Amino acid sequence: MKKTLGAMALLGASALVLAGCTAGSSESAEIRVWLVGTDTPQEARDYLVETFEADNPGSTLVIEEQSWDGLVDKLTTSLSSSDSPDIVEFGNTQAAAFTSVGALLDLTDEYEALGGDDLLPGFVEAGSYDGQFFAPPLYSGARVVFADPALVTAAPATLDEYVTSAKALAAANPGKSGIYFAGQDWYNALPFIWENGGEIAVPDGDSWDAQLSSDASVAGLLQVQDLMMNASLAPKDGDNAEPWTPYCENQAVQFSAPNWALGLASACETATPPAAPFVYALPGMEGGAAQVFAGGSNIGISAQSANPDLAKSALAIILSDEFQTIYGENGLIPAKKSLASTLGDTPEAVAFTEAASNAKLTPASPNWAEVEASRVLEDFFVQIALGGDVAALATEVDTQIESILNG
């Protein structure tokens, strides 16, 4: 977290400030919390509402579920309006778009009370800007590989072996993907870039230098193309929104998704479902766990909130051990490192922990959310899936990415 953490020794009294909010507030109002998608379990939602209203008599908390599609644009409009929600969830890669423009309440003084150094460090960095702390982690999810245990009983040792085995599984099982890898799925492509020593973009002074056309990145992209063309029957122009569906329908031997997909792949509602999947961390180039994309969310308080003390009370509950334990027990990686054990000690939980231990984020640019919104990466990988010239396509997309990041 940049230089903010260096000043945290001065924040001893801040815990009392937040604790005072948690114990109740003289305010009485309705607090609106935006949660995105269905990842937050109903048990956690109920706990938040009931605990907040018990701690703050006379006040109410309303959860308004939002969609990931178009979220950045909706938040950009809502957080600047007089009718702003009080607390908002957003993807960790979207955080810089809001921390950098004054859209969120500065929580630097609440850092220790919200969890301090126990908070997931990569998410703390994503939720910080210019030495200030705005958005703690909500939960994390690292991508792992889910495989049909009738066909896969051991994890490949290296990334090269993973590619080879996925192609072999496809060849040996006509009509099935050895690994389901849809064309737009850039999240699952990132490990191949990183493991070969490449990057999406790196800082260069006050600007950003896109790196997808580097030799290292191209080597990883060629592995991605090999899988998309020779191991996957997924649509070349499709997304990866529900990769467990072809698994449940016996159309894919393997798929890669965040760890919370385990429940969906273990309870297939199909006529002849496969067994609950064998789960393993994607292997790295030299063995061990690959650097995978660290999915998940940050959460912050709107700078326009009319009731910031009540919002802090709600945020304290969200970061509490009790609330976060519900995430862990439902297969989501909690916001606090000390709660990793809540995932359990099953082989699946071990795989989740291995993957999360080496997870990585996208470039920490305030303009990164615009790169995602532009869908240049989806378009780029569709062209790769269709067999396009990887080096030429990478050079073209680097120009587009730099134009957005340095705009």
CORUR-V971173 format. One record per residue. N is the residue number from 0. PHI is phi as a letter, one per 40 degrees, with the letter a starting at -180 (NA if undefined). OMEGA is omega in degrees with one decimal (999 if undefined). D_CENTER is the distance of its C-alpha to the mean C-alpha in whole Angstrom. Layout:
N|PHI|OMEGA|D_CENTER  N|PHI|OMEGA|D_CENTER
This chain:
0|NA|171.9|18  1|f|-173.4|21  2|c|-178.2|24  3|d|-173.5|23  4|c|178.8|23  5|c|-179.0|27  6|c|-172.5|28  7|c|178.1|26  8|c|-179.1|30  9|c|-170.7|31  10|b|-176.9|29  11|d|-178.4|31  12|c|-175.3|32  13|c|179.7|29  14|c|179.1|28  15|c|179.3|31  16|c|-178.4|30  17|c|179.2|27  18|c|177.5|29  19|c|177.6|31  20|c|-176.9|29  21|c|-177.2|28  22|c|179.1|31  23|h|-178.0|32  24|b|178.0|33  25|c|176.3|36  26|c|173.5|34  27|a|-173.9|34  28|a|173.4|32  29|c|177.8|29  30|b|-179.8|25  31|b|-179.0|23  32|b|176.4|19  33|c|170.8|17  34|b|-171.8|14  35|b|178.7|12  36|g|-174.2|12  37|b|-175.2|14  38|c|179.2|11  39|c|-175.7|13  40|c|178.6|16  41|d|178.6|20  42|d|179.0|21  43|c|178.8|19  44|c|179.9|20  45|c|179.9|23  46|c|-180.0|23  47|c|-178.1|22  48|c|-174.8|24  49|c|-178.6|27  50|c|178.9|27  51|c|-176.3|26  52|c|174.5|29  53|c|-179.7|31  54|c|-174.5|31  55|b|-177.2|32  56|d|-179.7|35  57|g|178.0|35  58|b|179.7|32  59|b|176.9|29  60|b|-179.2|25  61|b|176.6|24  62|c|179.4|21  63|b|-176.4|20  64|c|179.8|17  65|b|177.9|16  66|b|175.9|15  67|c|180.0|12  68|c|177.4|15  69|g|-174.9|16  70|c|-177.0|14  71|d|179.6|15  72|c|-179.0|18  73|c|178.1|19  74|c|179.8|18  75|d|179.0|20  76|c|-172.1|23  77|c|-176.4|22  78|c|178.5|21  79|b|-176.3|25  80|c|177.7|27  81|c|179.7|29  82|b|-176.6|28  83|c|168.7|24  84|c|-177.1|22  85|c|-177.9|22  86|b|-175.9|18  87|b|171.9|15  88|c|174.5|12  89|a|179.5|10  90|c|-178.4|6  91|c|178.7|6  92|c|179.5|8  93|c|-171.1|10  94|d|-174.8|11  95|c|179.5|14  96|c|-176.2|15  97|b|178.3|16  98|c|-172.2|17  99|c|-173.9|19  100|b|178.2|22  101|g|-177.8|23  102|c|-175.1|21  103|b|178.5|20  104|c|178.1|22  105|c|-177.9|22  106|b|-178.2|22  107|d|-179.5|23  108|c|-179.9|26  109|b|-174.0|23  110|d|-177.7|21  111|c|-177.3|23  112|c|-179.6|24  113|c|178.8|20  114|i|177.0|20  115|f|-175.9|20  116|c|175.5|20  117|c|179.6|18  118|c|179.9|15  119|d|-170.3|12  120|c|179.5|14  121|c|179.8|11  122|c|173.7|10  123|c|177.9|13  124|c|179.5|14  125|c|-177.6|11  126|c|-179.5|13  127|b|177.8|16  128|a|175.9|19  129|f|175.8|22  130|g|179.9|23  131|b|-176.2|22  132|b|-174.6|19  133|b|-168.7|18  134|a|176.9|14  135|c|174.7|13  136|c|172.7|10  137|b|174.5|10  138|a|178.8|8  139|b|175.1|6  140|a|178.7|6  141|c|179.9|7  142|c|176.8|9  143|b|-179.3|13  144|b|177.4|16  145|b|-174.0|18  146|b|176.0|21  147|c|-175.9|25  148|c|175.7|26  149|c|-175.6|30  150|b|-178.8|29  151|b|-178.2|27  152|b|179.6|28  153|a|180.0|26  154|c|173.4|23  155|c|-173.0|25  156|c|-176.7|25  157|b|179.6|24  158|c|177.0|22  159|c|178.0|25  160|c|177.6|26  161|c|179.2|23  162|c|-178.9|24  163|c|-177.3|28  164|c|178.6|27  165|c|177.6|25  166|c|179.0|28  167|c|177.8|30  168|c|178.2|29  169|c|-178.7|29  170|c|-176.9|32  171|c|-176.9|33  172|b|-178.1|32  173|d|-179.8|33  174|g|179.1|31  175|b|171.8|28  176|c|171.6|25  177|c|169.0|25  178|a|179.6|21  179|c|-173.3|20  180|a|-177.9|18  181|c|-172.9|18  182|d|-176.8|19  183|c|-168.6|17  184|c|-178.5|14  185|c|178.9|13  186|d|-179.4|10  187|c|176.1|12  188|c|-174.7|14  189|d|-179.1|13  190|d|-178.7|14  191|c|176.2|17  192|c|-176.7|18  193|c|-177.2|17  194|c|176.2|19  195|c|177.2|22  196|g|-179.1|22  197|c|178.7|20  198|a|172.8|18  199|c|179.1|17  200|a|-179.8|18  201|b|177.4|20  202|c|176.9|22  203|b|-172.8|26  204|g|179.6|27  205|c|-178.3|27  206|b|-179.9|25  207|b|179.5|22  208|b|179.0|23  209|c|-169.0|22  210|b|-176.5|22  211|c|179.5|21  212|c|176.1|25  213|c|-179.4|25  214|d|-178.0|27  215|c|179.6|24  216|c|-179.8|22  217|c|178.1|24  218|c|177.4|25  219|c|-179.9|21  220|c|177.2|21  221|c|174.1|25  222|c|177.9|23  223|c|179.8|20  224|c|178.5|23  225|d|179.3|25  226|c|-177.7|23  227|c|-175.2|23  228|c|-170.3|26  229|b|179.5|28  230|b|-173.1|25  231|b|173.0|24  232|b|178.6|25  233|c|178.0|22  234|d|-178.7|23  235|c|177.9|23  236|b|-176.3|22  237|c|176.4|20  238|c|-177.9|16  239|b|-171.9|14  240|c|-177.5|14  241|b|-175.0|15  242|c|177.0|16  243|c|-178.9|18  244|c|176.4|20  245|c|175.6|22  246|c|-179.9|22  247|c|-179.3|24  248|c|178.5|26  249|f|177.5|27  250|b|179.5|26  251|a|176.0|24  252|c|-176.8|24  253|b|168.0|21  254|a|177.8|17  255|b|-177.1|14  256|a|175.1|11  257|d|-172.8|8  258|d|-177.9|11  259|c|176.7|11  260|c|-176.9|13  261|d|-178.5|16  262|c|-179.1|18  263|c|-179.2|18  264|c|-179.5|19  265|c|-177.5|21  266|b|-178.1|23  267|c|178.2|24  268|b|180.0|26  269|b|-174.4|28  270|c|179.8|32  271|b|-174.4|32  272|c|172.6|28  273|c|176.6|27  274|c|174.7|27  275|d|-169.2|24  276|c|165.2|22  277|c|-173.6|22  278|b|175.7|19  279|a|176.7|18  280|c|176.4|16  281|d|-178.2|16  282|c|177.1|19  283|c|-179.1|20  284|c|-178.7|23  285|b|-176.2|25  286|g|-175.3|23  287|g|-179.3|21  288|c|177.2|17  289|c|171.5|16  290|c|179.9|13  291|b|178.8|10  292|c|178.5|7  293|c|176.9|5  294|c|178.8|2  295|h|-171.6|3  296|b|164.0|6  297|b|-180.0|9  298|a|-177.5|12  299|a|177.8|16  300|b|178.6|19  301|c|175.2|21  302|c|-179.8|24  303|c|-179.7|26  304|d|179.0|26  305|c|-176.2|29  306|b|-173.8|29  307|c|179.6|27  308|c|176.5|28  309|c|178.1|27  310|c|176.8|24  311|c|176.9|23  312|c|178.8|25  313|c|-179.3|22  314|c|177.6|19  315|c|177.6|21  316|c|-179.9|21  317|c|180.0|18  318|c|-179.9|17  319|c|177.9|20  320|d|-176.9|20  321|c|179.5|22  322|c|-176.3|19  323|c|176.6|16  324|c|178.0|18  325|c|174.7|18  326|d|-177.4|14  327|d|-178.9|15  328|c|178.0|18  329|b|172.9|16  330|g|175.8|14  331|c|-179.1|11  332|c|-176.3|10  333|c|-178.8|12  334|c|-177.0|12  335|b|-179.1|15  336|c|-176.5|16  337|c|-178.1|19  338|b|-179.6|18  339|d|-178.2|16  340|c|-179.8|20  341|c|175.4|19  342|c|-178.9|17  343|g|-178.5|21  344|b|177.3|22  345|c|175.9|22  346|d|178.9|22  347|c|180.0|18  348|c|177.0|17  349|c|178.1|19  350|c|178.4|17  351|d|-177.5|13  352|c|178.0|15  353|c|-178.9|16  354|c|-177.5|13  355|c|-176.4|11  356|c|-177.5|14  357|b|-177.9|13  358|c|-172.6|10  359|a|-177.5|10  360|b|173.9|9  361|c|-177.5|10  362|d|-175.6|13  363|c|178.4|14  364|b|174.9|16  365|d|-178.4|17  366|c|-177.2|17  367|c|179.8|14  368|d|178.0|13  369|c|175.7|17  370|c|179.4|16  371|c|-178.1|13  372|c|-178.3|16  373|c|-179.4|19  374|g|177.7|17  375|c|179.7|19  376|c|176.2|17  377|d|-179.8|17  378|c|-179.7|21  379|c|-176.5|21  380|c|172.7|19  381|c|179.3|22  382|c|175.5|25  383|c|-179.8|24  384|c|-179.7|24  385|c|175.7|27  386|g|-179.0|28  387|c|179.1|29  388|c|-172.3|30  389|c|-177.1|26  390|c|-179.9|28  391|c|178.3|29  392|c|-179.5|26  393|c|177.9|24  394|c|-179.8|27  395|c|-177.1|27  396|c|175.0|23  397|d|178.3|23  398|c|179.5|26  399|c|-178.7|23  400|c|179.1|20  401|c|179.0|23  402|c|-179.2|25  403|c|-176.5|22  404|c|-176.5|20  405|b|-177.1|24  406|c|999|25
